[in-house]
């Protein structure tokens, strides 16, 4: 019920009127029940105690078209607001509201929102095209907030303390501006893909109108840590817009620093084989523990759809722990756009050396569009560690390695390179190294009856290479040691099949021991004509078979021609040496004969 009073008077021929109405305390639910039913079922129910005071007053029919205006105030207490789908949102709210025909102000709202205390103020202007502005402060439980969010709730706990101003056109939140800090405390996000929750003990995100930024938010996952800073103009409006109309997200700029980042903390299961093992198996056509490597990778490396996101920034890592390969002092830049990830300015210590370069990943989800391009440089690294991780050679070859590679490959749906399109070019240089259980060198030693210490160590090995059509192709790779040197050309299939040409300088005695000349008297005679076992002879042979079981085929005709040339050269050298000795003797003898008369003459008185 309402109580009221009114008055009317004429002053200077202008009539002014005033009508005041004031209600007693009533329940909002009773009032709503007496109103005409709405066309659509409301999404929210409200209840609580309230009073209303109204005044209608002003000049009536003045020369300037004046008309009385309606103003009013309302007080409320114990206000509750509940969603018919998700339950109670507001409880125990109280405050005052003042309103006119042009808008309303609610300066002192307080109560509980999502079960936590809050304070707020709000204003509405222009009821024809209303705009809303206000302020909200309170600390809220993130798990409870998730219950009222659209879509699938995230497994997150902790609290968010907000102290923000907001404003924009009613019903058009994608045009709103929100400013102020959101402080996160004891936040824990339990991703089904992480072995331990990602945790933020205390960090602040600042909203800046239509965007957001954060400086140094600490994130921890098990024993791994990171300090993350980011900014993104427009991201707040993106989040407030209709998901069906969002489109491409605004770009995010970020920096991330980690003292220690462990691969085991970023994946739920500890795989028995790593990514490099799957790459080797995929390129060589082998299986891993009886499984298709592509199937293993497809289940393990599920990347989210990234086409609608853009980001760029830097990452630095003190210790990257990924046994058996760990890295230190790692840094790189990342740029993401249109589903393409560019990783550039890579620097880091790995395999005892330094890695630099970059790579480009096109993660387009359409069939046949995924690809990788890379340009990487590794210097002064431990060759055995690198080869064991990325090739089927294992530790058969060791030493200090400089390695450059530039290449590309399409990727399958497990993000492994596809052999059919895999291509690369580069250069490898090994120095101060050794061979251990190396099939080719062991076969050469056995064939030529070389001592066990021969061909076990080298000073340098390497040259340019290409990878194409499933073949590792080398051209004129030099190999040099204290006693034997050579040149290698040809190809080795990624599956281990060999088709190489090797030219080596071998001792004559080694050729005799190889049994090559046993059924060839001509070769035996040529060897006998050469000086002694310390001389070296170039020998060419083909290397076939596989890396595990190589087969050597010596070119006998080429060896015979080489021996004939060497014998002829040696004969010419011997004739030249004899002629030089004879000439020198004659010259010396002539000098002695010319000196004798001079002596006699000097003694004759």
ABEGO torsion letter per residue (X at the ends): XBBBBBBBBBBGGBBBBBBBBBBBBBBAAAAAAABBBBABBBABBBBEBBBBBBBBBEBBGBAAGBBBBBBBBBBBBGBBBBBAAAEBABBGBBEBBBBBAAEBBBABBBEBBGGBBBBBBBBBBGAABBBBBBBBBEBBBAAAAAAABBEBBBBBBEBBBBBBBBEEBBGBAAABBBBEBBBBBGBBBBBAABABBBBBABBBBBBBGABBBBBGBBBBBEABBBBBBBBBBGAAAAAABBAAAAEBBBBBBBBBBBABBBAAAABABBBABBAAAAAAAAAAGBBBGGBBAAAAAAAABBBBBAAABBBBEBBBBABBBBOABBBBGBBBBBBBBGGBBBBBGBBEBBGGBBBBEBBBBBABABBGABBBBBBBBBBGBBAAAAAAAABAAEAABBEBBBBBBBBBBBBBAAGBBBAAABBBBEBBBBBGBBBBGBAAAAAAAAAAGBBAABGABBABBEEBBBBBGGBBBBBGBBBBBAABBBBBBEBBBAAGBBBBBBBBBBBAAAAAAAGAAAABAAAAAAAAABBBAABBBBBBBBBBEBAABBBBBBBAAAAAAAAAAAAAAAAAAAAAAAAAAAAAAAAAAAAAAAAAAAAAAAABX
